[in-house]
Amino acid sequence: MSKIFALIDCVSFFVSCEQAENPALKGKPVCVIGGVGGCILSRSKEAKKMGIPMGHPCYLAKRDFKGVTYVDSHHEIYREYSKRVMAVLKDFSPNVEICSIDEGFVDFTGLCKLYKTNYYGLAKMLRQRILDEVDIPVSIGVSTTKLLAKFASDYAKNTGGIFLIGKSKLKKLLPKTNIDEICGIGRRMKVALNKEGIITCQELVNCEDEWLKKKFSITTVDYNIEIKTNGDLEYFHVIKSPLLDEHDNVCGTSTICVNTTESTFSTKVKELYTESLAHDFKNPILAQYKALEALKSGILGDLNSEQMEIVQQISSSCKFVEQMLNAQLSNFKYSMISHTITPVDFNMSDFIENYIHDIKPIIDGKCLTLENQVEPKIMLVSDKALVTRAIMNIIFNAIAHSAENTTFYLSAKCKHNTVEFYIENYCIKGQFNQESLNQLFERFAIARERFRQVGAGIGLYIVKEIVKVLDGNLYLKVQDSDLEHYDKFQIKFSIPKNISYLKDKFFNFK
């Protein structure tokens, strides 16, 4: 028995989710907006008919297209609806392959006997089930391969929601279909095929397999490897190519191996430096987002429609950047960062006061109270960028892991030739055991599984490394508190008041 596959594709998924949540939006031109500056992420069929392009800036769409409802994106809702759709697919067939948030392949092979209908009936039945149980419309393409099923689903969007491709229908479609409509053929391959006079899928099918292999198959492979020599890692780029005889048969291989250790190291340093900066950027972005949310709530007075629109666009941009930074941090791979220490005179007390003011919306949003006990006018001769990064990371760590409706304490004081920085917050009792405490300053360490949504586990690692290269010391302690259900979580670090002796010191985080 030949295999039969169906591709289920949710129609205008984000919009469909919003319409399922709010049925009053059904049958109306609706656009979901999000991203930087607020752009169009999804359109209802009514909005598509009006000519609103995907990715179009929201402010231009509102100017040029009247009578359209614009809805902010709600990705948590979309993920939930996706789970429900995929649950229906898995209940319908034992073999399901999820491709994306709104697409999945279902193996229809053998299901006709089970459901006592033909393949069109299966598609119709499944489509109705998803609509009845999840309230999400879908298009379904059915054929003998996944590629053809994908092809069929594109046609299904304009032919009533279901499209089947068999041998007879395939013969009619191939001459009318350009090769770039096939999934997997990109712009470069299209150009290469067009140069050979191959424009339609039928012309591609008519080509000899051997000719296509010689002309377009991959004849060279390249990859990177790492080799440990004398305790040090070295990186190599390997290129392998086939050697052909006079009859174009493979008779051997050619291998070229290039040592890329220096360039690879440089690349890793740059990527880690970029990603560690991204971690620090997240904090002020979140503060801005919370401040904008406060403006939108009207707590500081009512905004007119134009002001509200601008605030909304900026808020959406901040949220988008935050999401991008979180994604970047979660893919943090490398283990080196380089920096040259540059001592300057600066007032650490003023920086802390200004930073606390900037992040107040975040503190209030978590129902926390901050007691600032930092001594005034603490002057340092140190690397300002590194010191402020350490302070920002520790404060934000305290905010992220403090129990709601508690107070956390911040202090800094001069002691001989050092400055001691101290922060104390309350966490849920038993939240940290000894093992998790020992790991907190390791790269990627997050105390417990439930905290994986808070960050990527690099904040305290960065603090540890900064304090180390500044000739300082770092301490961490958890103890019982005077509150019944909470422990005290304490972090303290001390650094020299003057690090001029470290000037021009080059260091690596490892």
N, C-alpha and C positions, 0 to 999 in steps of 0.2 A: 504494500500500500504506500503510495506517495504521500509525502508530508503536505499538510495544509496549514498555513499560518494566517493569522489575522493581526493587523496593527490597529489598536484602539487609540485614537487621538482625541483628546478633549478639545472641544470647540471654544476658541477665545477663552482659554481656561481662567485667567484672572477675572475677567469680566463675568464669566459664568458663575464663579464662586461668589462674587459680589451680588449677583442677581439671585442666587440661591439664598443668600443671607437676607436680602431685601427684595422680595418679589415685585415691589412697585417699580423696580428698574427694568423689568422684563419688557421686551418689545420697544425699547427706547434707545436712542443713540447714547452709548455709555463708553467712557474711556477710563482706564486705570492709569494713574500717573505715579511716577517715582523716579529715582535716580537723581543725578546732579542737575540742579535747576528745575526739576520737575518736567519729565518728558513722558510721552505716550508709551506705555508698556503693553497694553492690550486694548482691543477695540471690539465692540459688539458689531454684528453684521450691519446694523443700521448706521453705525458710525463709519464703517468701511465704505458703505454706499455713498456717504457724503464726501469721500475722498480724503479723510484724515490719515496722513501717513504714519506708519510705525516709527517711534523714536522722535516724533515732532515735538519741539518745545511746547510746554503747556500754555505759556503766556501767548504764543503765536496762535495756537489752536483756539483759545478762547476769543482771540481777536477776529479770527477768520471764519470760524464755524460757530454759528449761533444755535441755541437750543440743545446743546450737548451737556450731559451730566458728567462731571469729572470727579473721580473717586480716588482717594489716596490708597496706595497699595498696602495690603495686610498679609504679609508672607506667612505668618503663623497660621492664619485661616487657610491659605492656599495649601500649605503642607498637610493640614488636617483633612481637607477635601481629597487631596491626592491619595492619602492613606485609605480613605473610604472607597475610592474608585478602584484602587489596586486590590483591596479586600474582596470586592465583587468579582474581579477577574480571577483571583485565586480560588474563589468558591466555585466559579463556573468551570474552570479547567485546572488539572493538577500541574500543568506546565505553563508557567508565566515568566516572561522576561521583562522586567521594568527597565525602560530606556531613559526616562526623565520624569520630571514631576507630573507631566501630563500625557505621557505616552507609554504603551506597553504592548509587547507581542504576546499573543495567546495561541497555543498550539491547538488547532481545531481537529487534528487527526483523530479519528475514531469517535468523535463526539456526536456525529449524526445518528448513530445507533442508540446512544445513551439518551439523547433528547428527542429522538424520533422525528427528525426534520432534516432538510438539506442545509448546505452551507449558508445560503442566503437566510434561511430561517434561523440558523444559529446566530448570525450577525444581528438580525432583527430582534431576537430574543434577548441577547446580551445588551444591545443598545437600549432597549426598553427597561431592562432591570436597573441599569446605571441611572437612567432618568428617574425611575420610580424611587429607588433607594437613596440616591445621592443628590438628585435634582441637577445633574450636570449633563448637557448634551454632548454626544461624541460622534465622530465619524469613524467608520470601520472599513478598512481595505483588506481583501482576502485573496490569497494566491498561493502558489506552490513553493515560493521562497520568501524569505523575509524582505529581500530587496524588492520583489514584485508586490508584496503586501504593502510596503511603504509607498511604492508607486501608485497602487490602487487607492490608498487612503487619501492621496492628493486629489485624485479624481472624485472621491466620495464627498469631499467638502462642497462640491458644486452639483452633485447628482443625488440629492435626497439623503445623504448620510451613509450610504452603503454602496460599495463598488467591488465587484468580483472580476478577477482577471484569469481566464482560462486560455487555452491554446488559440481558439478562434478569435477571441477578443484581442489577444496579444498581437496577432498578425495585423489586425486593423490599426492598432495603436502605434506600433513601432515606426511606421513611415511618417507619422504625424508628430512624433515626439523628438525634440532636440536632445542631444546627448547630455547637456548640462542639467536636464531635469531629472537625471538619474542620481540617486544618492551615492556619493563617493567620487563622482567626477567633478573636480574643482576647476577653477579658472585656468590654471596652467595646463592641466591635462586636456581641457577643451580646446585651447589654442593649439596644442600639439596635434590633436586629432583632426581639427579643422584644416591644418596645413596639409594633411594627407587626404583631404577631400571627404572626411567623415563628419557629416553634419547631423544626421538623424540616427536614432537607435537602430533602425533597420540596416543602415549602412555599416554600423558597428557590428551587428550580428552577422552580416555577410562576409566580414573579414576572416581570413584564415587564422586559426589559432596560433600556428607557428610564427606567422608574420607578426602578429600582435605581441607574442612573447619576445621576439627578437627586438622589436621596435620600441616597446613600452614597458617591458618587465624590468624589475630592479636587478641590475647586473653587478652592482657594487653595494656592499654593506659596510657601515662604519659604526663603531661603538667605543665607549670609554671604559677603562679598567683602572683599578688601583692595586698597587703592589707594595708590600711592606718590605723595605730593605734596611737592615741595621736599626730597626725600631722606628724608622721614619716612613711615612707614606709618600709614594711617588705616583703620579698620574700619567697615563698614556692614552693616546688616541690611535685606534687600530683601524686600518682600512684594508678590506679584503675584496679582491676582484677576480672573476673567473678568467682563465686563459683558454682561448679557443683555438682549435686546429683549423686547417684549411677548409674543413667542411662545417665550420661553425659549431662543432661539438666541444664541450668542456673537457679539457685534457689536464687541467691543473688550476692552481690558484696563486695569485700574487698577494703578498701581505706586506703592508707598510706600517711600521710602529713608530710613533712620534712621541717623545717625552714632553708633556704639557704641564709639568708640575708647577712651574713659575706662573703661567697664565691662569691655571686652575686656582692656585692659592689666591692670586689677586682677585679673581672673580668671586671667590667665597668671602673674602674680606669685605668687598663692596656690598655683596648681598646681605651679609649679616649686619653691617653698619646701617644699611637702608632699613632693614626690618626692625632693628632695635630702636631706630628713630621713630618708626611707625608706632611702636608700642608707646613711646612718650607722647606722640601727637594725639593719641586716643583720649588722653585725660582732658586737655582743654576743649577738644571737640565735643566730648560728652557734656562738659560744663555749658558750652554754648547751646547745645541742644536742649538741655533742661531749662536754661534761661528763656529760650524761645517758646518752649511749652508753657512757661509761666505767663508770657505775654499773650499767647493764644487763649489761655484760660480766662483772661480778663481781670486777673488779680491786681494788675496795675492800671486798670481802666479799659474801657471799651476801645477797640480799634475799628476804623472804618473799613470798607470792603477792600480798598486798594492796599491799605496797610496790612490787613490780614493776609492778603494774597502774597505779598512780599515776604512776610514772616513765615508763611507756610512753605514757600519755595526754599527759603534759607534753611528752615527746619528739616525739610526733606533732603536737602543737600548734606547737612550735617549727619543725618541718620544714615545716608548712603555711604558717606565716607567712613563712618564708624563701622558699618558692616564690612566694607572693603578692608579696613585695617584689621578687624578681627579675623577675617579670612587669611590675610597675609600673615598674621601672627601664628595662626594655627598651623601654617605650613613652614614654620621656622625650622630650617634644616641644619644650618651650619654652626660652627663652634669657634669662630675667631672674629675678633674685631680689633682694629688698630686705631691708636689715638696718640697724639703727642701732647703731653701736659703743658698748658700755658697758664702760669699763675697770674692772676689779676687781683686788684683790691676791689672788694664789693661788700655790701651790707646784706648779710644773710637774713637778718630779721625782717628787713623791708621786703625781700623776695617772698618769705613765708607768708607775711601778712597779705601781700597782693595775691598770692596764689590761693590762699584760703578764701579771699573775696571772690575770686573767679569761679571756684568750684562750689560755692555755697548752694546753688540750685541742686547739685548732685547730693550734697549732704542732706538738704531738706527733703529731697525726693526719697531718701532711704529712712526718713524719720529719725535722723541722728542729731546729736548735739556735740559740738566741738568746743573743748576748753583749750584755748590758746594760752600757754604759759611760757612762751618763748621770751627770753630776756631781750630788751631793746638794744639796738645798735651793736649787734655782734658783727664785728668786722673781720673778714678773712682775707688772707693772701693765698688764693687757691685757684684751681681750675673751676671757674664758675659753671661752665656747662656740665661738668661731671657732678659737682656738688648738688646743683639744682635737680639734675636727673635722679640722683639717689633720693633726695627729699621727696620729689614728686611721686616716685614709685612707692615709697614706704607709706606715704599718706593715702595714696589711692588703694594700696593693698588693705589698709585699715578700713577704709570706707567699704570696699568690696566684701570684706569678711566679717564686718561688725554685725551683731544682732540688732534688729530694728528696735527703735525706741530706747536706745542706750546712748551713753556719752563716751566719747573717746578723747584722750588727753594728749596734747602735744607740747613738748618743752624743749628748749635748747639753752645751754648755759656755757659760759667760759670756765675752764678749770685748768689752771696753770698755763701750759702752752698748747692746750687742745680745746676743742669744742665738742661737747657731748650733746647729741641729738637723741631724743627719747620720745617714743610713742606707745601708748597703751590703749587697747580697746577690749571690749567684751565679745566673746564668741560663745556659741552654744557649748555647754559642758560636754566633754568627751569628744569634741569635734576633732581634736588633734591628739594622737597618741605619740609615743616616743619615736617610733619609726618614721611617721609622717613629719615630725619636727626635724629629724636629722636630714630629711630630703628636701626641706623647703627652699634651701638656697642652691639646690641643684638645678641645672637647666631643664626646663619643661616640667618641673615638679609642681603638682597641684595636690593639695593635701588629701582630698577624697574625691571619689568619682562624681559626686553631686556638684562639685565646684567646677567642673569642666566647662561650664558655660560662662564663667567669670572671666577667664583669661587664658593665655597660652602657657602659663607657668614659667615665664622668663623674667618677671619684674624683680623678684627678690634675688634671682641669680645675677642680674645686672647690678643691683645694689651691692651685693657681696664683692663682685669684681672691682667696682669703682672704689669701694672703701679699701680694698686690698692694695690697689695701685697708688692710692693717696697716703699710704703708710698708716692707715687707721685700723681700728678694731670693730668687730660687729658681734653683737650678742642677741640671743633670742631665748625667751623663757615663757612658759605657760604655768599658771598656778591657780589654785582655788581663789574665788573672789568672795566678797561679802554678799553677793547676790546669789540666790538659791540655784538658779538654773544656768549660770554662766561661769566661764573661766576668764581670767585675765590673760590677754595675749600681749606680750611686751617685746619690743624691738629697740635696741639701743646701738648707736654707732658713735665712735669718737674719731675725729680727724685732727691733724695738726692745724694750728691757726695760720701758720706760714709754711708753705711748701716750696719756697724759692729754690731750695736745694734739689728739688726734683725737676727743675726746669729742663725742658727739651727731652724728658724721659719718654721713650717710645715703649708702649706695652701692647700685649695681646690678651684678649679674653680667651681663655681656653677651657 
